[in-house]
């Protein structure tokens, strides 16, 4: 059986600001889930991974939900041609609001 080639995960500099607004104790979980869920088949819908309707925040096409009460969101886009996943934003849901870098955003 041939092995699957993992996607490259691309993080723009702004994502470190997004992480800075999230409690540091969750950073390991966030990194772990991104790698677990997006290295292989990032463009396949699952229970916690879905395609977004446009227009979406950060021009993202996909959303990944995870963590306690599904409170964390990763907005991303998939470049099939270059086999890359572009992480566009990482946020935390607070009630019915999405906080990205401490500011309210929309999905």
MMTF fields as JSON, N, C-alpha, C and O atoms, coordinates in Angstrom:
{
  "mmtfVersion": "1.0.0",
  "mmtfProducer": "UNKNOWN",
  "numBonds": 427,
  "numAtoms": 428,
  "numGroups": 107,
  "numChains": 1,
  "numModels": 1,
  "chainsPerModel": [1],
  "groupsPerChain": [107],
  "chainIdList": ["A"],
  "bondAtomList": [4, 2, 8, 6, 12, 10, 16, 14, 20, 18, 24, 22, 28, 26, 32, 30, 36, 34, 40, 38, 44, 42, 48, 46, 52, 50, 56, 54, 60, 58, 64, 62, 68, 66, 72, 70, 76, 74, 80, 78, 84, 82, 88, 86, 92, 90, 96, 94, 100, 98, 104, 102, 108, 106, 112, 110, 116, 114, 120, 118, 124, 122, 128, 126, 132, 130, 136, 134, 140, 138, 144, 142, 148, 146, 152, 150, 156, 154, 160, 158, 164, 162, 168, 166, 172, 170, 176, 174, 180, 178, 184, 182, 188, 186, 192, 190, 196, 194, 200, 198, 204, 202, 208, 206, 212, 210, 216, 214, 220, 218, 224, 222, 228, 226, 232, 230, 236, 234, 240, 238, 244, 242, 248, 246, 252, 250, 256, 254, 260, 258, 264, 262, 268, 266, 272, 270, 276, 274, 280, 278, 284, 282, 288, 286, 292, 290, 296, 294, 300, 298, 304, 302, 308, 306, 312, 310, 316, 314, 320, 318, 324, 322, 328, 326, 332, 330, 336, 334, 340, 338, 344, 342, 348, 346, 352, 350, 356, 354, 360, 358, 364, 362, 368, 366, 372, 370, 376, 374, 380, 378, 384, 382, 388, 386, 392, 390, 396, 394, 400, 398, 404, 402, 408, 406, 412, 410, 416, 414, 420, 418, 424, 422],
  "bondOrderList": [1, 1, 1, 1, 1, 1, 1, 1, 1, 1, 1, 1, 1, 1, 1, 1, 1, 1, 1, 1, 1, 1, 1, 1, 1, 1, 1, 1, 1, 1, 1, 1, 1, 1, 1, 1, 1, 1, 1, 1, 1, 1, 1, 1, 1, 1, 1, 1, 1, 1, 1, 1, 1, 1, 1, 1, 1, 1, 1, 1, 1, 1, 1, 1, 1, 1, 1, 1, 1, 1, 1, 1, 1, 1, 1, 1, 1, 1, 1, 1, 1, 1, 1, 1, 1, 1, 1, 1, 1, 1, 1, 1, 1, 1, 1, 1, 1, 1, 1, 1, 1, 1, 1, 1, 1, 1],
  "groupList": [{"groupName": "UNK", "atomNameList": ["N", "CA", "C", "O"], "elementList": ["N", "C", "C", "O"], "formalChargeList": [0, 0, 0, 0], "bondAtomList": [1, 0, 2, 1, 3, 2], "bondOrderList": [1, 1, 2], "singleLetterCode": "X", "chemCompType": "L-PEPTIDE LINKING"}],
  "groupTypeList": [0, 0, 0, 0, 0, 0, 0, 0, 0, 0, 0, 0, 0, 0, 0, 0, 0, 0, 0, 0, 0, 0, 0, 0, 0, 0, 0, 0, 0, 0, 0, 0, 0, 0, 0, 0, 0, 0, 0, 0, 0, 0, 0, 0, 0, 0, 0, 0, 0, 0, 0, 0, 0, 0, 0, 0, 0, 0, 0, 0, 0, 0, 0, 0, 0, 0, 0, 0, 0, 0, 0, 0, 0, 0, 0, 0, 0, 0, 0, 0, 0, 0, 0, 0, 0, 0, 0, 0, 0, 0, 0, 0, 0, 0, 0, 0, 0, 0, 0, 0, 0, 0, 0, 0, 0, 0, 0],
  "groupIdList": [1, 2, 3, 4, 5, 6, 7, 8, 9, 10, 11, 12, 13, 14, 15, 16, 17, 18, 19, 20, 21, 22, 23, 24, 25, 26, 27, 28, 29, 30, 31, 32, 33, 34, 35, 36, 37, 38, 39, 40, 41, 42, 43, 44, 45, 46, 47, 48, 49, 50, 51, 52, 53, 54, 55, 56, 57, 58, 59, 60, 61, 62, 63, 64, 65, 66, 67, 68, 69, 70, 71, 72, 73, 74, 75, 76, 77, 78, 79, 80, 81, 82, 83, 84, 85, 86, 87, 88, 89, 90, 91, 92, 93, 94, 95, 96, 97, 98, 99, 100, 101, 102, 103, 104, 105, 106, 107],
  "secStructList": [7, 7, 7, 7, 7, 7, 7, 3, 3, 3, 3, 7, 6, 2, 2, 2, 2, 2, 2, 2, 6, 1, 7, 4, 4, 4, 2, 2, 2, 2, 2, 2, 2, 2, 2, 2, 2, 2, 1, 1, 7, 6, 6, 1, 7, 5, 6, 6, 3, 3, 3, 7, 7, 1, 1, 7, 4, 4, 4, 7, 1, 3, 3, 3, 3, 3, 1, 4, 4, 4, 7, 3, 3, 3, 3, 3, 3, 3, 3, 6, 6, 6, 6, 3, 3, 3, 3, 3, 3, 3, 3, 3, 3, 3, 6, 6, 3, 3, 3, 3, 6, 6, 3, 3, 3, 7, 7],
  "xCoordList": [0.845, 0.0, 0.883, 1.811, 0.598, 1.377, 1.049, -0.095, 2.075, 1.837, 1.277, 1.582, 0.462, -0.121, 0.889, 1.604, 0.936, 1.831, 1.107, 0.006, 1.709, 1.036, 1.052, 1.936, 0.069, 0.023, 1.004, 1.282, 1.522, 2.343, 1.4, 0.446, 1.659, 0.855, 1.566, 2.707, 0.89, 1.458, 0.766, -0.456, 1.565, 1.045, 1.551, 2.761, 0.676, 1.138, 1.513, 1.063, 2.32, 2.752, 1.592, 1.735, 0.471, -0.657, -1.215, -1.816, -1.029, -1.573, -0.935, -1.585, 0.319, 0.937, 0.245, 0.176, -0.266, -1.068, -2.382, -2.827, -2.99, -4.238, -4.009, -4.807, -2.908, -2.59, -2.29, -2.612, -1.678, -1.337, -2.55, -2.433, -3.712, -4.94, -5.626, -6.621, -5.09, -5.665, -4.756, -3.532, -5.356, -4.599, -3.533, -3.824, -2.311, -1.152, -1.327, -0.764, -2.083, -2.248, -2.954, -2.902, -3.616, -4.326, -3.488, -3.914, -2.315, -1.517, -1.114, -1.129, -0.758, -0.389, -1.549, -1.375, -2.738, -3.934, -4.212, -4.532, -4.092, -4.357, -3.393, -3.813, -2.115, -1.104, -1.372, -1.304, -1.675, -1.934, -3.13, -3.057, -4.226, -5.438, -5.263, -5.773, -4.546, -4.3, -3.539, -3.897, -2.491, -1.704, -2.512, -2.455, -3.257, -4.058, -5.138, -5.371, -5.794, -6.948, -6.626, -7.378, -5.514, -5.303, -4.106, -3.936, -3.271, -2.132, -2.569, -1.939, -3.638, -4.153, -5.642, -6.39, -6.062, -7.467, -8.114, -9.187, -7.481, -8.061, -9.331, -10.073, -9.59, -10.757, -11.879, -12.71, -11.897, -12.967, -13.815, -13.304, -15.113, -15.99, -16.145, -16.274, -16.129, -16.367, -17.309, -17.82, -17.525, -18.411, -17.882, -18.669, -16.579, -15.988, -15.185, -14.461, -15.317, -14.603, -15.61, -16.197, -15.807, -16.822, -16.404, -15.598, -16.982, -16.785, -17.637, -18.778, -17.077, -17.79, -18.492, -18.033, -19.609, -20.292, -19.545, -19.012, -19.513, -18.8, -19.759, -20.916, -19.36, -18.021, -17.829, -18.746, -16.656, -16.324, -15.139, -14.388, -14.988, -13.887, -12.554, -12.362, -11.633, -10.292, -10.297, -9.285, -11.417, -11.593, -11.35, -10.928, -11.618, -11.424, -12.506, -13.655, -12.109, -13.063, -13.481, -14.516, -12.673, -12.915, -12.798, -12.12, -13.488, -13.439, -13.24, -13.877, -12.351, -12.139, -12.538, -12.094, -13.38, -13.823, -13.283, -13.26, -12.841, -12.34, -12.177, -12.419, -11.761, -11.488, -12.689, -13.737, -12.529, -13.649, -14.858, -14.747, -15.991, -17.224, -17.039, -17.735, -16.104, -15.814, -15.554, -16.012, -14.835, -14.658, -13.606, -13.614, -12.698, -11.651, -12.025, -12.649, -11.621, -11.888, -10.592, -9.826, -10.367, -9.266, -9.891, -10.585, -9.648, -10.137, -8.973, -7.865, -9.239, -8.138, -8.614, -9.81, -7.638, -7.89, -6.964, -5.878, -7.374, -6.594, -6.166, -6.987, -4.867, -4.302, -3.936, -2.864, -4.829, -4.62, -3.439, -2.711, -3.248, -2.18, -0.797, 0.038, -0.567, 0.722, 0.731, 1.742, -0.391, -0.516, -0.221, 0.591, -0.902, -0.686, -2.009, -3.05, -1.945, -3.064, -2.611, -1.625, -3.339, -3.021, -3.907, -5.12, -3.301, -4.02, -4.189, -3.204, -5.423, -5.684, -6.004, -5.692, -6.624, -6.992, -7.242, -7.692, -6.936, -7.231, -7.97, -7.482, -9.149, -9.959, -10.613, -10.509, -11.297, -11.98, -13.414, -13.66, -14.347, -15.755, -16.129, -15.8, -16.809, -17.29, -18.778, -19.178, -19.59, -21.042, -21.332, -21.072, -21.857, -22.169, -21.223, -21.537, -20.059, -19.079, -17.792, -17.427, -17.114, -15.809, -14.779, -14.812, -13.859, -12.809, -11.517, -11.007, -10.997, -9.733, -8.812, -9.093, -7.699, -6.747, -7.459, -7.137, -8.404, -9.118, -10.228, -10.937, -10.389, -11.421, -12.507, -12.254, -13.705, -14.833, -14.767, -14.559, -14.946, -14.962, -16.211, -16.988, -16.4, -17.555, -17.079, -16.005, -17.917, -17.63, -18.601, -18.557],
  "yCoordList": [-1.189, 0.0, 1.243, 1.351, 2.165, 3.406, 4.321, 4.403, 5.005, 5.921, 7.238, 7.664, 7.86, 9.142, 10.25, 10.214, 11.201, 12.346, 13.403, 13.819, 13.84, 14.849, 16.22, 16.521, 17.03, 18.406, 19.232, 18.905, 20.288, 21.246, 22.218, 22.699, 22.509, 23.469, 24.817, 24.938, 25.825, 27.154, 28.113, 28.257, 28.762, 29.7, 31.108, 31.331, 32.061, 33.439, 34.03, 33.521, 35.085, 35.678, 36.111, 36.067, 36.519, 36.989, 35.9, 36.208, 34.638, 33.543, 33.502, 33.091, 33.918, 33.946, 34.971, 34.781, 36.047, 37.018, 36.379, 36.597, 35.607, 34.926, 33.986, 33.948, 33.224, 32.303, 33.059, 32.584, 34.227, 35.022, 35.428, 35.687, 35.486, 35.874, 34.677, 34.84, 33.474, 32.249, 31.79, 31.837, 31.349, 30.883, 29.884, 28.93, 30.104, 29.31, 27.807, 26.986, 27.448, 26.026, 25.247, 24.017, 25.958, 25.308, 25.203, 24.555, 25.825, 25.852, 24.46, 24.189, 23.577, 22.21, 21.469, 20.779, 21.614, 20.988, 21.525, 20.758, 22.823, 23.441, 22.901, 22.5, 22.89, 22.38, 20.905, 20.496, 20.118, 18.689, 18.436, 17.601, 19.154, 18.942, 19.413, 18.783, 20.514, 20.986, 19.919, 19.584, 19.389, 18.356, 17.081, 16.476, 16.674, 15.449, 15.542, 14.582, 16.687, 16.828, 17.348, 17.084, 18.086, 18.769, 18.287, 18.726, 17.403, 16.907, 15.999, 15.98, 15.256, 14.34, 14.625, 14.764, 14.709, 14.924, 16.147, 16.027, 17.313, 18.511, 19.012, 19.802, 18.566, 19.023, 17.993, 17.968, 17.149, 16.168, 16.59, 16.75, 16.768, 17.18, 16.06, 14.888, 16.445, 15.53, 16.226, 17.311, 15.599, 16.193, 17.553, 18.462, 17.691, 18.928, 19.716, 20.649, 19.34, 20.033, 20.276, 19.338, 21.551, 21.832, 22.957, 23.821, 22.914, 23.987, 25.175, 25.012, 26.366, 27.583, 28.207, 28.102, 28.854, 29.629, 30.941, 31.507, 31.405, 32.646, 33.824, 33.632, 35.013, 35.348, 34.959, 35.103, 34.474, 34.071, 34.91, 35.47, 34.985, 35.748, 35.243, 34.041, 36.172, 35.865, 35.148, 34.567, 35.183, 34.49, 32.989, 32.333, 32.462, 31.035, 30.22, 30.646, 29.046, 28.13, 27.015, 26.38, 26.774, 25.658, 26.099, 27.072, 25.343, 25.577, 24.234, 23.24, 24.22, 23.064, 23.467, 24.501, 22.65, 22.902, 21.793, 20.628, 22.164, 21.16, 21.79, 22.981, 20.958, 21.413, 21.254, 20.764, 21.675, 21.592, 22.357, 23.539, 21.698, 22.301, 22.838, 23.772, 22.257, 22.731, 24.232, 24.921, 24.738, 26.182, 26.78, 27.991, 25.973, 26.509, 26.337, 25.353, 27.333, 27.32, 27.615, 28.502, 26.856, 27.127, 27.359, 26.49, 28.52, 28.858, 28.65, 29.132, 27.925, 27.584, 27.438, 27.4, 27.357, 27.133, 26.017, 25.841, 25.278, 24.154, 24.458, 24.798, 24.331, 24.474, 23.077, 22.565, 22.462, 21.09, 20.996, 20.004, 22.011, 21.998, 21.898, 21.093, 22.724, 22.725, 21.823, 21.722, 21.168, 20.249, 20.982, 20.529, 22.132, 22.971, 23.3, 23.401, 23.463, 23.964, 25.301, 25.369, 26.352, 27.68, 27.975, 28.135, 28.046, 28.376, 29.891, 30.625, 30.36, 31.789, 32.462, 33.638, 31.733, 32.318, 31.207, 30.114, 31.517, 30.616, 31.443, 32.486, 30.975, 31.733, 30.863, 29.637, 31.553, 30.888, 31.394, 32.6, 30.469, 30.839, 31.163, 30.419, 32.265, 32.683, 32.973, 33.999, 32.035, 32.055, 32.028, 31.012, 33.098, 33.102, 34.008, 34.418, 34.318, 35.173, 34.399, 33.529, 34.705, 34.144, 35.23, 36.292, 34.951, 35.908, 35.48, 34.384, 36.369, 36.139, 37.276, 38.44, 36.933, 37.917, 38.895, 40.083, 38.401, 39.22, 40.074, 40.754, 40.046, 40.852, 39.938, 38.794, 40.469, 39.689, 39.549, 40.528, 38.328, 38.068, 37.285, 36.906, 37.048, 36.286, 35.119, 35.148, 34.074, 32.936, 32.977, 32.111],
  "zCoordList": [0.0, 0.0, 0.0, 0.801, -0.884, -0.976, 0.192, 0.64, 0.673, 1.784, 1.254, 0.14, 2.072, 1.685, 1.967, 2.968, 1.101, 1.292, 2.118, 1.757, 3.221, 4.035, 3.353, 2.55, 3.686, 3.219, 4.04, 5.194, 3.456, 4.191, 4.882, 4.27, 6.152, 6.904, 6.864, 7.311, 6.329, 6.157, 7.134, 7.119, 7.978, 8.974, 8.667, 8.706, 8.364, 8.197, 9.56, 10.587, 9.591, 10.86, 11.778, 13.0, 11.22, 12.041, 12.946, 13.975, 12.585, 13.382, 14.772, 15.733, 14.891, 16.227, 17.121, 18.335, 16.541, 17.307, 17.755, 18.882, 16.892, 17.227, 18.405, 19.341, 18.353, 19.45, 20.741, 21.83, 20.621, 21.797, 22.614, 23.812, 21.979, 22.677, 23.34, 24.045, 23.112, 23.687, 24.816, 24.696, 25.907, 27.062, 26.628, 25.906, 27.065, 26.658, 26.923, 26.199, 27.93, 28.256, 27.144, 27.123, 26.216, 25.111, 23.83, 22.874, 23.796, 22.57, 22.104, 20.903, 23.02, 22.64, 21.999, 20.995, 22.581, 22.022, 20.625, 19.718, 20.449, 19.145, 18.096, 17.01, 18.414, 17.475, 17.149, 15.99, 18.177, 17.993, 17.078, 16.177, 17.304, 16.5, 15.063, 14.136, 14.872, 13.504, 12.732, 11.603, 13.341, 12.659, 12.451, 11.38, 13.461, 13.368, 12.3, 11.566, 12.211, 11.332, 9.933, 8.995, 9.772, 8.498, 7.689, 6.552, 8.228, 7.453, 6.307, 5.249, 6.518, 5.497, 5.287, 6.255, 4.06, 3.696, 4.358, 4.949, 4.267, 4.896, 4.21, 4.793, 2.989, 2.238, 2.239, 1.331, 3.256, 3.411, 4.606, 5.715, 4.372, 5.464, 6.479, 6.124, 7.752, 8.858, 9.83, 9.553, 10.945, 11.954, 12.441, 12.706, 12.557, 13.086, 12.053, 12.4, 10.8, 9.726, 8.62, 8.081, 8.283, 7.269, 6.336, 6.681, 5.146, 4.168, 4.586, 5.02, 4.452, 4.835, 3.639, 2.501, 3.921, 2.879, 2.693, 3.647, 1.481, 1.175, 1.152, 0.777, 1.525, 1.988, 3.453, 4.261, 3.788, 5.152, 5.639, 4.839, 6.951, 7.54, 7.001, 6.823, 6.744, 6.259, 4.91, 4.515, 4.209, 2.926, 3.058, 2.106, 4.235, 4.493, 3.799, 3.681, 3.348, 2.732, 3.68, 3.478, 4.723, 5.632, 7.089, 7.417, 7.952, 9.398, 10.096, 9.748, 11.079, 11.938, 13.35, 13.849, 14.004, 15.379, 16.268, 15.873, 17.487, 18.421, 19.805, 20.001, 20.75, 22.108, 23.01, 22.589, 24.267, 25.208, 24.66, 24.332, 24.563, 24.03, 22.613, 22.213, 21.845, 20.48, 20.45, 19.538, 21.42, 21.538, 20.625, 20.403, 20.086, 19.221, 17.757, 17.36, 16.967, 15.534, 14.793, 15.171, 13.736, 12.824, 11.462, 10.935, 10.897, 9.563, 8.603, 8.837, 7.518, 6.619, 5.185, 4.897, 4.301, 2.884, 2.416, 2.968, 1.423, 0.912, -0.515, -1.367, -0.762, -2.1, -2.578, -2.256, -3.346, -3.813, -4.773, -4.766, -5.588, -6.579, -5.919, -6.332, -4.889, -4.191, -2.966, -2.271, -2.7, -1.56, -0.245, 0.562, -0.045, 1.138, 1.812, 1.163, 3.116, 3.905, 4.49, 5.224, 4.157, 4.66, 5.867, 5.729, 7.041, 8.274, 8.273, 8.347, 8.192, 8.052, 9.369, 9.552, 10.299, 11.593, 12.603, 12.258, 13.857, 14.963, 16.002, 16.436, 16.401, 17.336, 18.38, 18.373, 19.285, 20.389, 20.441, 20.43, 20.497, 20.563, 22.007, 22.931, 22.18, 23.49, 23.332, 22.783, 23.832, 23.621, 22.132, 21.486, 21.561, 20.132, 19.34, 18.223, 19.93, 19.255, 19.004, 19.794, 17.928, 17.649, 17.902, 17.28, 18.826, 19.154, 18.473, 18.705, 17.624, 16.941, 17.326, 17.042, 17.981, 18.494, 19.432, 19.457, 20.187, 21.161, 20.582, 21.323, 19.26, 18.606, 18.048, 17.67, 18.01, 17.518, 16.004, 15.288, 15.528, 14.101, 13.745, 14.623, 12.477, 12.013, 11.187, 10.587, 11.169, 10.302, 9.146, 8.272]
}
